[in-house]
Amino acid sequence: MALGITRGAGERGEIVLMAGATRASITAAVVALLAACAPAGPRAAAAENLPAGFATVADGFEFGVASAAEAPAAGSAFALASPGLAWIGPTAAKSRSISSNEPGRAGLPVLSAARAQILLRSLTIPGWGQATLGHNGAAKTFALVEAGIWASFAAFHIQEAMRRDSYERSARLNAGIDLGGRDEEYRRIVGGFLSSDDYNQFVVYRDAANLYYEDPVQYREYIAAHELKGADAWHWASLEDLFQYRAQRKDSQRASQRANTALALAVVNRFVSALHAARIAGRPPTGSHSWNLEVAPAGDGDLLAVRCGVSARF
């Protein structure tokens, strides 16, 4: 048995656990693996129990016991340190590298100029590389996902601006403070205290006392330099107005975070598109794709709640 990536002519690549050998070959394979893991003496004895030149081939992978003359080359990634031990490797006739369709080049990645161009196209605009290869179904899927991501990004940015205007208007009408041009720290402080006098008392005076309790001169200088007064002063008309300001500001921050999440999804979509283009490069377009709509109960006790999902096969 062996775990590997198989791909025949015109077939999709897939990771499979090969299990098509006979009982005798499986027994011999287990003996060979035990021989490889055992110390030198038992390893050689176990290897002798296998027939000379034993080998099985399944789905393009070969397992066997090789003599010194038959062992893979020392430079091979599949060769073991000593001759006479079990080895697992792809057969030269059916092996294919992950990045090339050329047979007999296992483990040797080949990145041609054409394939690099396709990868760059998919990284630039998801689906462009698939469209170049003739896989129009996959190209449309990535393009629709990209359009949805940027539509969400624009919607969240508009939502953020509208909610920011809402809490700035609330501060101007209910607290008498204009937040235009203010930094985020000041906006947070306005939402943390009922008035600027409370902030001065609970923050500025306390810090001054902790730092300069025994020095009245520096104590008063610290307060004069850090207290909020004049154009920086505010006073909320009620606690309800203060709580409304906080809620509106949190909604604005949440919309901004969602816009940033949309940007992250745009990056992920490009990498997925590039990997998919690299995977299908060199294959003829199959033209088989489908969309499935799945509806199932939510399972949270609500009989009217359902979960909907859309899956695409391409």
C-alpha positions as CSV (number, residue, x, y, z in Angstrom):
1,M,0.0,0.0,0.0
2,A,1.1,3.5,-0.6
3,L,-0.3,7.0,-0.5
4,G,0.3,9.1,-3.5
5,I,-1.0,11.5,-6.1
6,T,-2.3,9.8,-9.3
7,R,-3.3,11.3,-12.5
8,G,-3.7,9.5,-15.8
9,A,-4.2,11.0,-19.3
10,G,-7.4,13.0,-19.3
11,E,-8.2,12.2,-15.6
12,R,-8.5,14.4,-12.6
13,G,-5.7,14.3,-10.1
14,E,-6.6,12.8,-6.7
15,I,-4.9,11.6,-3.6
16,V,-5.6,7.9,-3.2
17,L,-4.6,5.0,-0.9
18,M,-3.6,2.3,-3.3
19,A,-5.0,-1.1,-2.2
20,G,-5.1,-3.2,-5.3
21,A,-2.3,-5.6,-4.6
22,T,-2.7,-9.3,-3.9
23,R,-2.5,-10.8,-0.4
24,A,1.0,-12.1,-1.1
25,S,2.2,-8.7,-2.3
26,I,0.7,-7.0,0.8
27,T,2.4,-9.6,3.1
28,A,5.7,-9.0,1.3
29,A,5.3,-5.2,1.6
30,V,4.7,-5.4,5.3
31,V,7.8,-7.6,5.8
32,A,9.8,-5.1,3.7
33,L,8.7,-2.2,5.8
34,L,9.5,-4.0,9.0
35,A,12.9,-4.7,7.6
36,A,13.5,-1.1,6.8
37,C,12.6,-0.1,10.4
38,A,14.5,-2.9,12.1
39,P,18.3,-2.8,13.1
40,A,20.8,-3.8,10.5
41,G,21.0,-7.5,11.4
42,P,17.2,-8.2,11.5
43,R,16.6,-5.9,8.6
44,A,18.9,-7.9,6.3
45,A,17.3,-11.1,7.5
46,A,13.8,-9.9,6.8
47,A,14.8,-8.6,3.4
48,E,16.1,-12.1,2.5
49,N,12.6,-13.5,2.9
50,L,11.4,-11.5,-0.1
51,P,11.9,-12.8,-3.6
52,A,14.7,-11.2,-5.5
53,G,13.5,-8.4,-7.7
54,F,10.1,-8.4,-6.0
55,A,8.0,-5.4,-7.0
56,T,4.4,-4.4,-7.3
57,V,3.1,-1.6,-9.4
58,A,-0.2,0.2,-8.5
59,D,-1.5,3.5,-9.9
60,G,1.9,4.6,-11.0
61,F,3.7,3.8,-7.7
62,E,6.2,1.0,-7.3
63,F,7.1,-0.9,-4.1
64,G,9.8,-3.5,-3.9
65,V,13.1,-4.8,-2.7
66,A,16.1,-3.9,-4.7
67,S,19.6,-5.3,-4.8
68,A,22.7,-3.2,-5.0
69,A,22.5,-3.2,-8.8
70,E,18.7,-2.5,-8.9
71,A,18.4,0.1,-6.2
72,P,17.5,3.7,-7.2
73,A,20.3,6.1,-7.8
74,A,21.9,7.7,-4.8
75,G,20.6,11.1,-5.8
76,S,17.0,10.0,-6.1
77,A,14.6,11.3,-3.5
78,F,13.1,7.8,-3.2
79,A,16.4,5.9,-2.7
80,L,17.3,4.5,0.8
81,A,20.7,4.7,2.3
82,S,21.7,1.0,1.8
83,P,21.1,-1.5,-1.0
84,G,18.9,-4.5,-0.3
85,L,16.3,-2.5,1.7
86,A,12.7,-1.8,0.8
87,W,12.1,1.2,-1.2
88,I,9.0,3.0,-2.5
89,G,9.0,5.1,-5.5
90,P,7.1,6.1,-8.7
91,T,7.6,4.1,-11.8
92,A,9.4,6.0,-14.4
93,A,6.8,5.2,-17.1
94,K,3.8,6.6,-15.2
95,S,5.3,9.2,-12.9
96,R,4.4,12.8,-13.3
97,S,5.6,15.8,-11.4
98,I,3.1,18.1,-9.7
99,S,4.1,21.0,-11.9
100,S,4.6,19.3,-15.2
101,N,2.7,16.8,-17.4
102,E,5.9,15.3,-18.7
103,P,6.2,11.6,-17.9
104,G,9.4,10.4,-16.2
105,R,10.1,13.6,-14.4
106,A,8.8,12.8,-10.9
107,G,9.9,15.2,-8.2
108,L,11.4,17.6,-10.7
109,P,9.2,20.7,-10.8
110,V,9.0,22.4,-14.2
111,L,7.6,25.9,-14.3
112,S,7.4,27.0,-17.9
113,A,7.0,30.6,-19.1
114,A,3.4,29.8,-20.2
115,R,2.5,28.4,-16.9
116,A,4.0,31.3,-15.0
117,Q,2.0,33.7,-17.2
118,I,-1.2,31.8,-16.3
119,L,-0.4,31.9,-12.6
120,L,0.3,35.7,-12.8
121,R,-3.0,36.2,-14.6
122,S,-4.9,34.3,-11.9
123,L,-3.1,36.3,-9.2
124,T,-4.0,39.6,-10.9
125,I,-7.7,38.8,-11.7
126,P,-9.1,35.5,-10.3
127,G,-10.4,33.4,-13.2
128,W,-8.3,35.0,-15.9
129,G,-5.9,32.0,-16.0
130,Q,-8.8,29.6,-16.1
131,A,-10.4,31.5,-19.0
132,T,-7.0,31.4,-20.8
133,L,-7.0,27.6,-20.5
134,G,-10.5,27.3,-21.7
135,H,-12.1,26.3,-18.4
136,N,-14.9,28.8,-18.6
137,G,-16.9,27.3,-15.8
138,A,-14.1,27.8,-13.2
139,A,-13.3,31.2,-14.6
140,K,-16.9,32.4,-14.1
141,T,-17.0,31.0,-10.6
142,F,-13.8,32.8,-9.5
143,A,-15.0,36.0,-11.3
144,L,-18.3,35.9,-9.5
145,V,-16.6,35.4,-6.1
146,E,-14.3,38.3,-6.8
147,A,-17.2,40.5,-7.8
148,G,-19.1,39.6,-4.6
149,I,-16.0,40.3,-2.5
150,W,-15.5,43.8,-3.9
151,A,-19.2,44.6,-3.7
152,S,-19.1,43.6,0.0
153,F,-16.1,45.7,0.5
154,A,-17.7,48.8,-1.0
155,A,-21.0,48.2,0.9
156,F,-19.1,47.9,4.2
157,H,-17.1,51.1,3.5
158,I,-20.3,53.0,2.8
159,Q,-21.9,51.6,5.9
160,E,-18.9,52.6,8.0
161,A,-19.0,56.2,6.7
162,M,-22.7,56.4,7.4
163,R,-22.4,55.1,10.9
164,R,-19.5,57.4,11.6
165,D,-21.5,60.4,10.5
166,S,-24.3,59.2,12.8
167,Y,-22.2,59.1,16.0
168,E,-20.4,62.3,15.1
169,R,-23.9,64.0,14.7
170,S,-24.9,62.5,18.1
171,A,-21.8,63.9,19.8
172,R,-22.4,67.4,18.2
173,L,-26.1,67.5,19.2
174,N,-26.1,65.8,22.5
175,A,-22.7,66.5,24.0
176,G,-21.8,69.8,22.3
177,I,-18.5,68.6,20.9
178,D,-17.4,68.6,17.2
179,L,-15.4,65.4,16.5
180,G,-14.3,66.5,13.0
181,G,-10.5,66.1,12.8
182,R,-10.3,64.3,16.1
183,D,-8.2,61.1,16.5
184,E,-9.6,57.8,17.6
185,E,-8.3,58.1,21.1
186,Y,-10.2,61.3,21.7
187,R,-13.4,59.8,20.2
188,R,-13.0,56.8,22.6
189,I,-12.6,59.2,25.6
190,V,-15.8,61.1,24.7
191,G,-17.7,57.8,24.7
192,G,-16.1,56.7,28.0
193,F,-17.1,59.6,30.3
194,L,-20.3,61.6,30.8
195,S,-18.3,64.9,30.7
196,S,-14.9,66.3,30.3
197,D,-14.9,67.2,34.0
198,D,-15.4,63.6,34.9
199,Y,-12.4,62.7,32.7
200,N,-10.2,65.3,34.3
201,Q,-11.2,64.2,37.8
202,F,-10.9,60.5,37.3
203,V,-7.9,60.4,35.0
204,V,-5.9,63.6,34.9
205,Y,-6.0,64.5,38.6
206,R,-5.4,60.9,39.6
207,D,-2.3,60.6,37.3
208,A,-1.0,63.9,38.6
209,A,-1.4,62.7,42.2
210,N,0.4,59.5,41.5
211,L,3.3,61.2,39.8
212,Y,3.7,64.5,41.8
213,Y,1.8,64.0,45.1
214,E,4.7,65.6,47.1
215,D,5.4,68.4,44.6
216,P,2.5,70.8,44.4
217,V,4.1,72.9,41.6
218,Q,4.6,70.0,39.2
219,Y,1.2,68.6,40.2
220,R,-0.6,71.8,39.0
221,E,1.6,72.0,35.9
222,Y,0.7,68.4,34.9
223,I,-3.0,69.2,35.4
224,A,-2.8,72.3,33.3
225,A,-1.0,70.5,30.5
226,H,-3.3,67.5,30.3
227,E,-6.8,68.5,31.4
228,L,-9.5,68.9,28.7
229,K,-11.2,72.3,28.6
230,G,-12.4,74.9,26.3
231,A,-13.0,73.6,22.7
232,D,-12.1,70.1,24.0
233,A,-14.8,70.0,26.7
234,W,-18.1,68.1,26.4
235,H,-21.0,67.1,28.5
236,W,-23.6,64.5,27.6
237,A,-27.2,65.5,28.2
238,S,-28.1,62.0,29.5
239,L,-26.8,58.5,29.9
240,E,-29.1,57.3,27.1
241,D,-27.4,59.7,24.7
242,L,-24.0,58.4,25.8
243,F,-25.0,54.8,25.3
244,Q,-26.4,55.6,21.9
245,Y,-23.1,57.2,20.9
246,R,-21.2,54.1,22.0
247,A,-23.5,51.8,20.1
248,Q,-23.2,53.8,16.9
249,R,-19.4,54.0,17.2
250,K,-19.2,50.2,17.7
251,D,-21.3,49.7,14.6
252,S,-19.0,51.9,12.6
253,Q,-15.9,50.0,13.8
254,R,-17.6,46.7,13.1
255,A,-18.3,47.8,9.5
256,S,-14.7,48.8,9.1
257,Q,-13.5,45.3,10.3
258,R,-15.8,43.6,7.8
259,A,-14.4,45.7,5.0
260,N,-10.9,44.6,6.0
261,T,-12.1,41.0,6.1
262,A,-13.4,41.4,2.5
263,L,-9.9,42.6,1.5
264,A,-8.4,39.5,3.1
265,L,-10.9,37.3,1.2
266,A,-9.8,39.0,-2.0
267,V,-6.2,37.9,-1.4
268,V,-7.3,34.4,-0.5
269,N,-9.4,34.2,-3.7
270,R,-6.4,35.1,-5.8
271,F,-4.2,32.4,-4.2
272,V,-6.9,29.8,-4.6
273,S,-7.4,30.8,-8.3
274,A,-3.7,30.6,-8.9
275,L,-3.4,27.1,-7.3
276,H,-6.4,25.9,-9.3
277,A,-4.9,27.2,-12.5
278,A,-1.6,25.5,-11.8
279,R,-3.5,22.3,-11.1
280,I,-5.5,22.3,-14.4
281,A,-2.7,23.6,-16.6
282,G,-2.1,21.1,-19.4
283,R,-5.5,19.4,-19.1
284,P,-8.1,19.7,-21.8
285,P,-11.3,21.5,-20.6
286,T,-13.9,19.0,-19.6
287,G,-16.8,21.3,-19.9
288,S,-18.6,19.6,-17.0
289,H,-19.7,21.8,-14.2
290,S,-22.8,22.1,-12.1
291,W,-24.4,24.2,-9.4
292,N,-26.2,22.7,-6.4
293,L,-28.6,24.4,-4.0
294,E,-28.8,22.7,-0.6
295,V,-31.5,23.4,2.0
296,A,-31.5,21.7,5.4
297,P,-33.1,22.4,8.8
298,A,-31.0,24.6,11.1
299,G,-31.2,22.1,13.9
300,D,-31.4,24.7,16.7
301,G,-35.0,23.8,17.7
302,D,-36.7,26.4,15.5
303,L,-38.9,24.6,13.0
304,L,-39.0,27.5,10.7
305,A,-35.2,28.0,10.6
306,V,-33.3,26.5,7.7
307,R,-29.7,26.6,6.3
308,C,-29.1,27.3,2.7
309,G,-25.9,26.6,0.8
310,V,-24.7,26.8,-2.8
311,S,-22.0,24.4,-4.1
312,A,-20.2,24.5,-7.5
313,R,-18.5,21.6,-9.2
314,F,-16.0,22.6,-11.9
